[in-house]
């Protein structure tokens, strides 16, 4: 494949352009502009992950200017489609001649972008996808661990399936259940990774004394979950888990209620990360639970703005009129790392030097420490993956309407405070 470096032109550009929601920033008096590409699912079923993009980028581009970085951030909408994500990544590299790529928001968005970047010799920082579907999903033969190879240009920070297993089982162990779990796994990168009988949730749940019923893959945006509901009822599952896009969980949960399936816990990744997704369920969202990667109560500060997690969440709500949402922290941290890397790189336009600077990162961010030091990772992923903290939470109805996300288990990260204990669904 022809690499970006073989095609890049030497023409210089001036000014700063911000391609999000029509925002712009003033030019910086620096001879060479640095271009950051950002692929984001601003539309489609994953759009909730991008809700804080405009707020975050407006913040960080101003701070980068204060740091003396003449930066242009070019944003492309993946439309929640992996093929589209790969296409716009290629456009950013070849047509827009970016110097660094950043990407987030589920393997459907991160993986195609990271793969294109690796092939083109473009340094890329990604987040908001469990590391196993990110790393293993990009391998030539995901089923053969002996063939897995580290990446030269792609670096990722987030938690892994081992962490979500610990968080979920810690929460469920606070309840009196029969430990029978029903799994909802779609036919996508996340669903296939989480549902894999060998490296997914099943072995870890069984090691903690829980059984997992997997009724098989379904297609995203399905309109009938009767088969899964009947299977869960027949197996007397008292817990439901899975990794589901928001509209599919709304369909499943409404049909489960209609068909008389009432588990004691429903702990679902991805689908109920956002307050808007829970609010669409009305009162039926009370005590639904999920992993919590970031919250207003996390005890971390931004290396870029100095804001605490609480400050960042409050500022988002003040500027947008909307409740804070988990991606705020990680999209902010993504650009924290980008700014730190560009500041340290000898030549921010040299791909190999920027990739080396990413690998040498040791930064305290608003989501915790980001350092590709291999801590708590298997050797094959040690170079390219950095793990971040994970805890568990429940959505609680507030008086007067709306929901609060309450952290109910922090055994995996005791420095993140809890605000309550796990409660069974009514």
N, C-alpha and C positions, 0 to 999 in steps of 0.2 A: 504494500500500500504506500502511496505517495504521502510523505509526512508533511505536517504543517510547516516544518522548518525549511523544506525544499521549495515551498510555495510562497513563503512569506515575503512581502515586499518591504523595501527599506524606506518607503515614503513616510515622512513624519506627519503627525496630525496635531491639531490644537483644540483647546476647549474641553469642556466636560459635559457629557450628555447622560442623563438618567432616564432609561427607558421603562419606567414604571409609572402608570397612571398619569402620564403627562408631566411628571415632576422634572425639574432641572436644577442644576447647581452652577455657580459661576466658575469661570475658568481660573486656573491656578497658574501663577507665574513660574512655570517649570518647563524646561525645554522639551522633555519627552513625556508624553502621556502614557500611563499604564492602563491597559484595558483588562477588566475583569468580566468574564461571561458568567451569566447565571441562568440556569434552566429551571423553571418553576411551573408547577401545575396550577396555573391561575384560573383555569376553567375545567369543567368536567367533574367527575365524582371525587377527585382528590383535592378539589379547590380549597377545602378547609385548611389544608396544610399551608397555603399561601396567603392566608388572610392578613398576616402581619407584614407582608413583604414591603409594601410602600412605606409604612411607618418605619420599619427597620432601615431600609436603604436610605431614606431621607436623613435619618440619624447618622448612619455610619459614614456617608459620603462627606458630610460636614466635618466630622471628626478627622477623617483621613486628610482633608484639606488642611486642617489645623496642624496635622503632623508633617505637613510638607509633601504629602503624596499627591501628585497630579493624577487623579484616578477617574476613569470613566467606567461605569457599570452598565453593561448591556444585558437586558433581560429578555428572555424568550419564553413564551408560553408553550409548554409541552402538551397542553390540552388533556392531561392525564393519560396520554397515549405513549407507550414505549417507543413505537416507530417514529412518532413525531419528535420525541425527546432526542433520539439519535440524529434525526435530520437537522434539528435546530442546533444541536451541539456541533455538527459538522459545519454548519453555516457560520457559527461564531468563530470557529477555528480558522477556516479557510477564507471566508468572505470578510469577516470583521477583524481578523488578525489579532485576537485576544492574546494576552500574556499569561492569564491564569483563569481556570474554570472553577466555579463553585456550584454545588448542586445538593438538593435535599429532597426529602419527602417520598418515602417508600421505595422498594427495589424497582418498581415499574418506572420510576423517574431517575433514580441514581444509577442503576446498572447500565442502561444503554449509553448514558452520558459518560460514565467512567470508562466503559469499553472503548468508545470512540476516542476519548482522550488518550488512553493507553496506546492505541494503535497509531495515533497521530503524534505521539511524543509531547503531549500537552499536560502540564501539571494540573491536577484536579484535587480539590478537597470536597468531601461529601459527608453527609450526616442524615439522621432521621430515617434509618433503615437498620434492622438488626444485622449484626456483622456477618452472620452465617449466610443468609441469602445474598448479601452484597458480595462477599469474597468468593464463596463456593459457586454462587450462581453465575459468576463471570468466567469460571474455569472452562477450558475446552472440553473436559470430561468431568462434570460434577460428581459422577458416581465412582470415580477412581481417585481416592486421596493421594496415591503415590504420584499422580500426574500433576497435582496442584503446584502452581508456581507463584511466587510473590510478584507484585507489580513494580514497575520502575517509576511510574508517574502518578498513580492513584492512591490516595490516602483517605481514611474514613474514621470518624469518631462517633460512637454510639454504644449501646449495650448489646448483649447477645441473648440467644434463646436460653442459655443456662441461667441468666439473670432473671428473665421473665418467669421461668419455671420456679425459681426460688421465691420470687415475689408472690406469684399466684398461689402456690401451695402454702406459704406463710399466712396469706389472708384466709384461705379456705380452712386452715387448721384452727382458726378462731371460732369456727362454726361447728355445730353437731350435724354431720352429714354421713351418708353411706360411702363417701369417697368415689362415687361413680360419676365420671365426667363425660359429657357429650361434646364432640369437637366439630366446629364449623370451619372448614378449610376450602377456600375457592381454588379454582384451577388457575393460579397465577404464581408469581415468584414467591411471595410471602406464604401463600397457602400450601404450596408444594414443599417448602422448607419446613414450616411448622408442622405439617402433617406427615412428614417423612417418618416411617416407622423405626428407622435406625438412628437418625441424627436429629429428629424433630422433638416434639413435646413428649411423645409416648414413653421413651426410656426414662426420662427424668421424672415424669409423674409417677411411673411405676416404682422407681427407686424410693419415692417418698410415700408410697402406700396408696396411691390413687390409680384407678383403672381408667383407660381412655377408650371410648367408643368412637370410631371414625367411620361415618357412613359413606365416605367417598367424596370426591371433588364435585363441586357445582360451578356453573359459570357465573361470573360477576354480572350483576344487574338481573338476576333471576327474579321471577315473580311468584314462585311457589316453593315453599320450604316444607311442604307436608311430609315428604319422605324423611327428612331429617327429624322433624318433630315426632313422627310416629316411631322412628328408631329410638329416639331418646326416651320416649314414654315406655316403650317395650323393655328397655334396659333399666328402667327406673333410675335414670340419671338425675341426680339432685344438684348437679353443677353443670353449667354450660360455659365453654370457652371457645376460642378461635381467633382468627385474624380476618376481619370482615370490613369491607368498605361501608361507609355510613348509610347509604340508601338500602343496602342489603340487610343490615341489622334492623333497621326500622321495619322492613317487610317481615323479617323473621320474628321479631318480638311481638308485633301486632298479631301475626298468625298464631304464635304460640299461645297468647292470651285467649284468642278466639277458640282455639282447640283444646283448652284446658290443661296446657302444660305449664306447671308452676315450679320451677327449680328453686332451691334455696339460695343459689348464687349464680349470677351471670357475669363473668369476668372476661371481657372481650377486648382484644387489642384493636387499634386503629379506628374502629367504628365510633366509639364514644369518648374520644379524646377531647372533643370540642363541645362547649356548652350548647351551641346551636343544635348539634345533633341530638343531644339529650332532650332539649326543650321540645323538639318535634314529637316526642313520645308523651308529652303532657305529664300527668302524675305517674305514668308507668315507668318513668326513668329513675324514680327514687330508689337508691341503694344499688343501682348498677355499678359495677366496679371495673377498673382497668389498671394498667400500669401507669405510673406517673414518672415521666422523665424530667419534667421541670414544673415548678410552681412558683407562686409569689412568695412562698415560705422557704424556698431553698436558700441556704446560707452562703450564697456566692455573689461576687461583684464582677461587673464588666471591666476588663482590662482597657477597654476603649473609651468608655464614658465615665467610669467610676460608679455607675448606678448599681444599687443592690437589685436582687431579683424583685423585691417588693416595689422598689422605685420604678423599675422598667415596666412591670405589670400595671402600676398605677398611671404611669405616663401614657401607656397605650390606651387605657380606658378613658383617660382625660381627653386625649386627642381624637379618639374615634367614637366614643360613646358606647363602646362594646366591651363585654367582659374579657379579661385576659384569657389567653389560650396557650397551650403548651409550646407550639412552634415558635412563639415569640422569642423564648430563650435560646433555642438552638439555631434559628436563623441569625439572631444577633451574634451568637458565638461563632458561627460560620464566618462572618465578616470580621470578627475579632481576630480569628486565626489568620485570615487572609491579610489583614492589615499588618499583623505581627510578622508574617512571612515576608511580605514585600519590603517592610522596613529593614529586615535583617539581610535580605538577599543582596549580594554585591552588585548584581545587574538584574533588576526585576523583569527584563525582557529576555533573559537567558533561561530556557526551559529546564536544562539540567541543573543549573544553579538554584532555581526556584524549587525544584523537586527536592534537592538536597536540603534546602532551608525548611521545607515542610517536615521532612523526616527528623530534623533537629529541634522541632518545636517543643517548648516546655513552658506552657502558658496557663495561668489561672484565669478562667473565664466565668461568665455568668451561669454556666452549666457545670462548672467544676474544672478540674485540671485536664488539660489536653496535652498529652505527651506521647509520642509514638515510641515508647520504651519497652513494649512487649509485655507489660505487667498483666498478669492473670489471663494470658492468652496462650494457645498452643503455638509451637514454634512456626508452623506454616503461615500463621496470620500475624506473627509478631511485628514484622516490618511495617505493615500497611494498616493495622487496626489499632485504635485507642479506645478503651472502654470508659464509659461515663456512668454515674450513679443511677440507680433505679429503685423506686419504692412503689407501694400500692395505695390506691385511693378509691373512694366511693363518692358518687354523686348524691347530694342531699338536697331535698326541696327546701327552699327558703320561704319564710313567711312573706307573703305578698307576691310570690312567684319567682321563677328562676331557680337556678341550682348553684350550689357551692361544691367544689371538688375538695374533699376532706382526706388527707393522708391518714390511713388507718393501719399501715404496717411499714416499719422502717428497719427491720432486722438486717436487711442487706446494706443499708447506709444509715447508721444510727445518728449521724450528724444532721440529718434532715428531720426536723421535728414532726411528730404526729399530731393530729387534731381530734382524734377519736378512735374508736375501735370498730372492727368489722361487724356489720349487722346483716341478718338474713333478710331476703326479699319477703315482702308480705304475701 
